[in-house]
Amino acid sequence: MKTVIAEKPSVASEIATLLGAIEKKEGYLTGNGYFVTWAFGHLVELWMPEDYGICKFEKKSLPILPDPFLLTPRKEKKGNTYTADASSLKQLKIIGQLIEKSKKIIAATDAGREGELIFRYIYQYLNCSIPFERLWISSLTQKAIKHGFENLKPGSDFDDLYKAAQARSRADWLIGINASQALSIAAGKSNYSLGRVQTPILALICRRYLENKAFSVKKYWQLQLLHTKEFMDFKSLSKNKWEDKKSAEHALKCIERNGNTANITSVENKKLTEKPPLLFDLTGLQKEANKKLNFSAEETLNIAQDLYEKKFITYPRTASKYIPEDMWEEISTILRAMQKTGRWNQALNGVKWGYLNKSIINDLRITDHHGLLITEKMPFALSAKENALYNMIAQRILEAISQDCIKEITAVSLQILHYEFTLKGSKIIETGWRMVKGNFSDDATETLQILPELKKDNELKIKNACSLEKNSSPPMLYTEADLLSAMETATKQVNDQQECAGMQGIAKYRHRYGFYKSSCYRNTLCP
């Protein structure tokens, strides 16, 4: 017999169906020479200080440095004490019994760092020595699962991934336990919580909050002119910013009294090429969903995980935005499936079929998994939130394989009396991937004026002039999307050059060897 250990019952069910293990038993499915069982996430965890006999917060106990680290079934808190979770104990017993009857084990937990840790901790806790193989798949379609079982990999191939996951787990324990107890002892009251990730993130939030509250908002005034030419209206803004209203109003009166035209002093035209975005990785999806759908990072991950388990998208916990060369045909399959539904006709009109952009292909930039894709299985009966996130992923695929968007940006300088004004305009030359998106700017506040032909030394009529009252802007409080971006570029928050270089070195090491974040909260901020 062979025992397959999945991460969740739903995934185990998909695998069992393919393998012909259709007989249901308590805690597993069986048939055709297989036992297919499952964990419930983390069934096994590290011992807590109480397990080592350290029951109180005492200075003499610090630092707590377990040697060795020991494992225990998952515990749940009841009052002030932790007791073993009964369902975890029961499932571990079932897994142990199945392993004893097997000659081979297949690790089928999620193909990533945390999935590897879940399996290895179970394997280690049960003192198992039977060689195991690894199922490594990026989607739960029958095609992907079948291909995975036809290409099982030796478990030893993932030893480094396990060591990275184990190091992360122990680092969380050492920093969280010792720092929290030390702070609580020093404060002399209450229980405080510090962590490898939560503390620096809280520091970022608090720093920005204090900067925002301490910011002194200042008023200033600018003049705005409304011009007309060739039946087109467009606006220019003064370079000057007046700190008092009277000075601005004086300048406005001078313009209104002494001139109804402005002289064009310079015209600069520049072509701007906007490359299409790459595929989503998890963090990119979370940022976009927070901006556009107001989803929290956790909500996005949970919805994406549900879509994955329903076989509508590939594995969401990916840190890559690329696909390997041998997956390019999969893109064509996805496009054909989208075409058949009819729901994507308008977006597909933006795709030039004979000139698909292959910039998402990069074998060297693949991490644990390729960039996020939908599958050829088209969705049905999705909730509103699931549908919104699915559409976001599908649209990004169409954008990624489309051509560049090419704009012509025009910057114009004007002068009236001794005052200088500027205006900007934009003209789309080739819509490219923006045709899929349906708009031509990512910045809702950006004004892209369409301008008539303007030349240096021409005169522009002033249709109207006014004074605008404005306020200086404080540093904005973080949104979740902003926090995710700050965490991705954490070295910018570090002033010490040596520390900064060290963080960058760790990030490069992780990128090279595939030690990647399993959620948005594990990244270069806290290696």
SVG drawing of the C-alpha trace seen along z (x, -y; Angstrom):
<svg xmlns="http://www.w3.org/2000/svg" viewBox="-24 -96 52 99">
<polyline fill="none" stroke="black" stroke-width="0.4" points="0.0,0.0 1.0,-3.6 -0.1,-6.4 -0.7,-9.9 -0.8,-12.7 -2.6,-15.9 -3.0,-19.2 -6.8,-19.3 -9.7,-16.9 -10.9,-18.7 -7.5,-18.3 -7.3,-14.6 -10.7,-14.0 -9.5,-15.3 -6.4,-13.2 -8.3,-10.1 -10.8,-10.4 -7.9,-10.3 -6.2,-7.4 -9.4,-5.3 -9.4,-5.4 -13.1,-5.9 -13.9,-3.9 -14.5,-6.3 -13.1,-5.4 -12.8,-7.5 -10.0,-10.0 -9.0,-8.6 -10.0,-7.2 -8.8,-3.9 -8.7,-1.8 -6.6,-0.7 -3.5,-0.2 -3.7,-3.6 -4.5,-5.2 -5.3,-8.9 -5.4,-10.9 -5.0,-14.5 -3.9,-17.0 -5.9,-20.0 -3.2,-22.5 -0.6,-22.3 -1.3,-19.1 2.1,-19.3 3.8,-22.3 6.9,-23.2 6.8,-22.7 5.8,-25.7 7.8,-26.9 5.3,-25.1 6.3,-21.8 9.9,-22.5 8.7,-23.2 8.9,-27.0 5.5,-28.1 6.1,-31.7 7.6,-34.8 10.9,-35.1 14.0,-36.9 16.2,-34.0 14.6,-31.8 15.6,-34.0 16.7,-33.4 14.8,-30.2 16.8,-28.3 15.4,-24.8 18.0,-22.2 16.6,-20.2 13.4,-21.7 10.6,-19.1 7.3,-18.6 3.8,-18.1 0.3,-17.7 -1.4,-21.0 -2.8,-22.6 -5.8,-24.8 -6.1,-27.3 -8.7,-26.7 -8.6,-29.4 -5.0,-30.0 -3.7,-26.6 -3.1,-24.8 -4.3,-21.2 -3.8,-18.9 -6.5,-19.3 -8.5,-16.1 -9.2,-16.2 -5.4,-16.6 -4.6,-13.7 -7.2,-11.5 -6.0,-12.3 -2.3,-11.8 -3.2,-8.4 -5.0,-7.5 -2.0,-8.7 0.4,-6.7 -1.7,-3.6 -1.8,-4.0 1.9,-4.5 2.6,-1.3 0.7,0.6 2.5,-1.1 5.7,-0.6 5.7,-4.0 4.6,-7.6 3.7,-10.4 3.8,-13.9 0.9,-15.8 0.6,-18.8 0.6,-22.2 3.7,-22.6 5.4,-25.4 7.4,-26.2 4.6,-25.8 3.2,-22.8 6.6,-21.2 6.8,-22.0 3.4,-20.6 4.3,-17.2 7.8,-17.1 6.6,-17.8 4.1,-15.0 6.7,-12.7 9.2,-13.6 6.7,-13.4 5.6,-9.9 9.3,-8.8 8.8,-7.7 11.8,-6.3 10.0,-5.1 11.3,-6.9 8.9,-9.3 8.2,-11.1 6.9,-14.5 3.8,-15.5 4.6,-19.0 1.6,-20.5 0.4,-24.1 -3.3,-23.3 -5.9,-20.8 -7.2,-19.9 -7.2,-16.2 -4.7,-16.9 -2.3,-18.6 -2.7,-15.9 -2.1,-13.1 1.0,-14.8 2.2,-15.3 1.9,-11.6 3.6,-10.6 6.5,-12.9 6.9,-12.3 10.1,-13.7 12.4,-12.3 11.6,-13.8 15.3,-14.7 15.0,-17.2 13.1,-19.4 15.4,-19.1 16.6,-22.7 13.0,-24.0 12.2,-22.1 15.3,-23.6 14.2,-27.1 10.7,-26.4 12.1,-24.9 14.4,-27.9 11.5,-30.3 9.4,-28.3 12.2,-28.3 13.0,-32.0 9.4,-32.9 9.5,-30.9 12.8,-32.2 12.0,-35.9 8.4,-35.7 8.7,-33.8 11.8,-35.5 11.0,-39.1 7.4,-38.9 8.5,-37.5 11.3,-40.0 9.1,-43.0 6.4,-41.8 8.9,-41.3 10.4,-44.8 7.0,-46.4 6.1,-44.7 2.5,-44.2 0.3,-42.7 1.4,-40.3 3.0,-42.0 3.4,-40.4 6.4,-40.9 7.2,-39.0 9.6,-38.6 7.1,-40.0 4.4,-41.8 6.7,-44.1 8.5,-45.7 5.2,-46.0 3.7,-47.7 6.7,-50.0 6.1,-51.0 2.4,-51.7 3.2,-53.7 5.9,-55.8 3.6,-56.7 0.8,-57.5 3.0,-59.9 4.3,-61.5 0.8,-62.1 -0.4,-63.5 2.6,-65.8 2.3,-67.1 1.4,-70.8 -1.0,-71.4 -0.2,-74.6 -2.5,-76.4 -1.2,-77.7 -2.7,-79.1 -2.1,-78.5 -3.6,-80.2 -5.4,-78.1 -6.1,-79.3 -8.7,-77.9 -7.7,-78.0 -9.6,-77.3 -8.3,-76.4 -9.9,-74.5 -13.0,-74.1 -11.1,-72.3 -10.9,-73.5 -7.8,-72.7 -6.2,-74.0 -2.8,-75.3 -1.5,-75.8 0.9,-78.4 4.4,-77.3 4.2,-79.7 2.7,-78.7 1.7,-81.6 1.6,-81.2 -0.9,-84.0 -4.2,-84.5 -3.7,-88.3 -0.5,-87.7 -2.3,-85.1 -5.3,-87.4 -3.0,-90.3 -1.4,-88.1 -4.8,-87.1 -6.0,-90.7 -2.8,-91.6 -3.5,-88.8 -7.2,-89.8 -6.3,-93.5 -3.3,-93.2 -3.8,-90.2 -6.2,-87.7 -3.5,-85.6 -0.6,-83.5 2.6,-83.0 3.9,-79.4 7.5,-79.4 8.2,-75.7 6.6,-72.5 8.1,-69.1 6.7,-65.9 7.9,-62.6 6.9,-59.0 6.2,-56.9 6.1,-53.1 4.2,-51.3 5.1,-47.6 2.3,-45.3 2.2,-44.1 3.5,-40.6 1.3,-37.9 0.2,-38.2 2.2,-36.7 0.4,-36.5 1.6,-39.8 0.7,-41.6 -2.8,-40.1 -3.3,-41.2 -2.1,-44.7 -4.4,-45.0 -7.4,-43.5 -6.9,-45.9 -6.7,-48.9 -9.5,-48.0 -11.8,-45.7 -11.0,-46.9 -10.2,-43.3 -7.8,-42.7 -4.6,-40.7 -6.0,-37.8 -9.4,-37.9 -7.7,-37.9 -5.6,-34.8 -8.7,-33.0 -10.7,-33.7 -7.8,-32.7 -7.4,-29.5 -11.0,-28.6 -10.8,-29.3 -7.7,-27.0 -9.5,-24.2 -12.4,-24.6 -9.8,-24.1 -10.5,-27.5 -7.0,-29.0 -3.5,-27.7 -1.7,-27.6 -2.1,-31.1 0.9,-31.2 3.4,-31.9 6.2,-34.4 6.8,-34.4 5.3,-36.5 6.5,-34.3 5.9,-30.9 8.4,-28.5 8.9,-28.1 7.1,-24.7 3.9,-26.2 3.3,-28.6 0.9,-26.2 -1.2,-26.3 -1.8,-30.0 -3.4,-29.2 -5.6,-26.6 -6.7,-29.1 -7.5,-31.7 -9.6,-29.2 -11.5,-28.3 -12.2,-32.0 -13.2,-32.6 -15.9,-29.8 -17.7,-31.4 -18.4,-34.7 -18.0,-36.6 -14.5,-37.9 -15.2,-39.0 -14.7,-42.7 -11.4,-42.1 -10.2,-39.6 -10.6,-42.3 -7.6,-44.0 -5.4,-40.9 -3.5,-40.7 -3.6,-37.0 -0.7,-36.8 1.5,-38.9 1.2,-37.6 3.7,-39.1 6.0,-36.4 7.7,-38.6 6.1,-36.4 8.3,-33.5 11.4,-33.2 12.6,-29.9 15.2,-31.5 12.6,-33.5 10.4,-30.6 10.3,-30.0 8.2,-27.3 5.5,-28.0 4.8,-29.9 2.8,-33.1 -0.9,-33.0 -3.1,-31.7 -6.7,-30.7 -7.3,-27.1 -9.2,-25.9 -12.0,-25.0 -14.4,-28.0 -16.1,-29.0 -19.7,-28.7 -21.8,-29.6 -19.1,-31.9 -19.9,-34.4 -19.6,-38.1 -16.2,-38.4 -14.9,-35.2 -16.1,-36.4 -14.4,-39.8 -11.0,-38.2 -11.3,-35.6 -11.9,-38.4 -8.9,-40.3 -6.6,-37.3 -8.1,-36.5 -7.8,-40.1 -4.2,-40.3 -3.4,-37.2 -4.8,-39.0 -2.9,-42.2 0.3,-40.3 0.2,-38.7 -0.8,-42.0 1.4,-44.5 3.0,-47.7 0.8,-50.8 2.5,-53.7 1.6,-57.3 2.7,-60.7 3.2,-63.0 3.2,-66.7 4.6,-69.2 3.9,-72.9 5.3,-76.0 3.4,-79.3 4.1,-82.8 1.8,-85.7 3.3,-88.9 6.1,-87.6 4.1,-84.5 4.9,-81.0 2.3,-78.3 2.5,-74.6 0.2,-72.1 0.4,-68.5 -1.4,-66.4 -1.5,-62.8 -2.4,-61.1 -2.7,-57.3 -0.8,-56.1 -1.2,-52.4 -3.6,-51.2 -1.9,-47.8 -2.6,-46.1 -4.6,-49.2 -7.4,-48.1 -7.9,-45.0 -7.9,-47.2 -10.3,-49.6 -8.6,-52.8 -5.4,-54.5 -4.2,-55.6 -3.5,-53.8 -3.8,-57.1 -7.3,-58.2 -6.1,-61.7 -4.1,-62.1 -5.7,-64.4 -4.8,-63.3 -5.9,-66.2 -6.2,-65.8 -4.5,-68.9 -4.8,-70.5 -1.6,-71.0 0.5,-73.6 3.8,-75.2 6.4,-77.4 5.7,-81.1 2.0,-80.6 -0.4,-82.6 -3.2,-80.9 -6.4,-82.6 -7.4,-82.7 -11.0,-81.9 -11.1,-82.1 -8.6,-82.6 -9.1,-81.7 -7.3,-81.1 -7.2,-77.7 -6.9,-77.2 -4.9,-74.0 -3.4,-72.3 -0.1,-70.6 -0.6,-66.8 0.7,-64.9 2.2,-61.4 -0.8,-59.2 -1.7,-56.5 -0.9,-53.0 -3.4,-51.0 -2.8,-47.2 -1.6,-47.6 0.9,-50.3 2.1,-48.0 2.6,-45.1 4.7,-47.4 6.7,-48.7 7.4,-45.1 8.6,-44.2 11.1,-47.1 12.0,-46.9 15.6,-47.8 14.5,-51.4 13.4,-51.6 16.9,-50.8 19.4,-53.6 22.4,-51.5 24.2,-50.5 25.7,-47.4 22.3,-46.1 20.8,-47.1 23.4,-45.1 22.8,-42.1 19.1,-42.2 19.6,-42.4 22.1,-39.5 19.6,-37.3 16.9,-38.3 19.2,-37.3 20.0,-34.1 16.4,-33.3 15.6,-34.2 18.4,-32.0 17.6,-28.9 13.8,-29.2 13.2,-30.0 10.1,-32.1 7.4,-33.6 4.3,-31.5 2.1,-34.5 2.3,-38.3 3.6,-38.7 6.9,-36.8 9.4,-38.7 12.6,-40.6 11.5,-42.8 12.1,-40.0 14.3,-37.4"/>
</svg>
